[in-house]
Amino acid sequence: MRWFKHRALPYIVMAGVLVAVLMWRHLEVVGLAKYSKYTVARTTKYYRTADGARNVSFTFVYYGDQVHWSSGKYDEFELNRRYFVRFDSTDARNSELLSSPAVPDTLIVIPPGGWKELPVGR
């Protein structure tokens, strides 16, 4: 029995970590779908992660707080341009940068809490 405990413990720990990661990812997806809002973000820089993946950083304002985040879809975005961002209103860092539709130059006033729907076509 002692042998089993020592051998099984690493697998039990790994399974627990895997379950925790999957639950966290599920909550992110549910939050973004259920509590999503839209605002305008500006791309700020490209960078590479330790594993070589390319990302683009972006920033947006939500109720006066500056939110900095990144997307792995760097090739879809130009630097220092405005894009719509969809974010979870309960956790603004849970967000995704949208490559389309384009943000019109005439869109100047952005509500502090964002929009419930994309303001395109107004």
C-alpha positions as CSV (number, residue, x, y, z in Angstrom):
1,M,0.0,0.0,0.0
2,R,2.8,2.4,0.8
3,W,4.3,1.9,-2.6
4,F,1.0,2.7,-4.2
5,K,0.7,6.0,-2.3
6,H,4.1,7.2,-3.4
7,R,3.6,6.2,-7.0
8,A,0.0,7.5,-7.3
9,L,0.6,10.9,-5.5
10,P,2.2,12.6,-8.5
11,Y,-0.6,11.5,-10.8
12,I,-3.2,12.7,-8.4
13,V,-1.5,16.1,-8.1
14,M,-1.2,16.4,-11.9
15,A,-4.9,15.5,-12.4
16,G,-5.9,18.1,-9.8
17,V,-3.8,20.8,-11.6
18,L,-5.3,19.8,-14.9
19,V,-8.9,20.0,-13.5
20,A,-8.1,23.4,-12.0
21,V,-6.8,24.7,-15.3
22,L,-9.7,23.4,-17.3
23,M,-12.2,24.9,-14.8
24,W,-10.4,28.3,-14.9
25,R,-10.5,28.3,-18.8
26,H,-14.1,27.3,-18.8
27,L,-15.0,30.2,-16.4
28,E,-13.1,32.6,-18.8
29,V,-15.1,31.5,-21.8
30,V,-18.4,31.6,-19.9
31,G,-17.6,35.1,-18.5
32,L,-16.7,36.5,-21.9
33,A,-19.8,35.1,-23.5
34,K,-22.2,36.0,-20.7
35,Y,-20.9,39.4,-19.5
36,S,-19.3,40.7,-22.7
37,K,-19.1,44.4,-23.6
38,Y,-17.2,46.3,-26.3
39,T,-14.9,49.2,-26.3
40,V,-11.9,50.6,-28.3
41,A,-8.4,49.5,-27.7
42,R,-5.1,50.7,-29.1
43,T,-2.2,48.3,-30.0
44,T,1.0,49.2,-28.4
45,K,3.8,46.7,-29.2
46,Y,4.8,43.4,-30.6
47,Y,6.7,40.9,-28.5
48,R,7.8,37.3,-28.3
49,T,7.1,34.9,-25.5
50,A,9.7,32.5,-24.0
51,D,8.5,29.7,-26.3
52,G,8.8,32.0,-29.4
53,A,5.1,32.8,-29.9
54,R,4.4,36.3,-31.3
55,N,1.9,38.5,-29.5
56,V,0.6,42.0,-29.8
57,S,0.0,44.1,-26.6
58,F,-3.0,46.4,-26.4
59,T,-4.5,48.8,-24.0
60,F,-8.0,50.1,-23.3
61,V,-9.8,52.1,-20.6
62,Y,-12.7,50.7,-18.6
63,Y,-14.3,53.0,-16.0
64,G,-11.1,55.1,-15.8
65,D,-8.8,52.1,-15.3
66,Q,-6.2,51.4,-18.0
67,V,-6.2,47.8,-18.9
68,H,-3.1,46.3,-20.5
69,W,-3.4,42.9,-22.2
70,S,-2.2,40.9,-25.2
71,S,-3.3,38.7,-28.1
72,G,-1.5,35.9,-29.8
73,K,-2.9,37.0,-33.2
74,Y,-0.2,39.5,-33.8
75,D,-0.2,39.3,-37.6
76,E,-3.9,40.5,-37.8
77,F,-3.1,43.9,-36.1
78,E,-1.0,46.9,-37.0
79,L,0.7,48.9,-34.3
80,N,-0.7,52.1,-32.8
81,R,-4.1,51.5,-34.4
82,R,-7.6,51.4,-32.8
83,Y,-9.5,48.1,-32.8
84,F,-12.7,47.0,-31.0
85,V,-12.1,44.8,-28.0
86,R,-14.6,42.4,-26.5
87,F,-14.2,42.0,-22.8
88,D,-15.8,40.4,-19.7
89,S,-17.4,43.2,-17.7
90,T,-16.7,41.3,-14.5
91,D,-13.0,40.9,-15.3
92,A,-11.8,43.3,-18.0
93,R,-8.5,41.5,-18.5
94,N,-10.5,38.6,-19.9
95,S,-10.7,40.1,-23.4
96,E,-10.2,39.6,-27.1
97,L,-9.0,42.0,-29.7
98,L,-11.2,42.0,-32.8
99,S,-9.6,42.5,-36.2
100,S,-12.9,43.5,-37.8
101,P,-15.0,45.5,-38.0
102,A,-12.7,48.5,-38.3
103,V,-13.1,51.4,-35.8
104,P,-14.4,54.4,-37.7
105,D,-12.4,57.6,-37.4
106,T,-15.6,59.4,-36.5
107,L,-16.0,57.4,-33.3
108,I,-14.5,59.7,-30.7
109,V,-16.8,59.5,-27.7
110,I,-16.4,56.1,-25.9
111,P,-18.6,55.4,-22.9
112,P,-16.6,54.6,-19.7
113,G,-18.3,51.2,-19.3
114,G,-18.2,50.3,-23.0
115,W,-21.1,49.2,-25.2
116,K,-23.3,46.1,-24.9
117,E,-23.2,45.7,-28.7
118,L,-20.7,46.9,-31.3
119,P,-21.5,50.6,-32.2
120,V,-20.9,50.0,-35.9
121,G,-23.6,51.3,-38.2
122,R,-24.9,54.0,-35.8
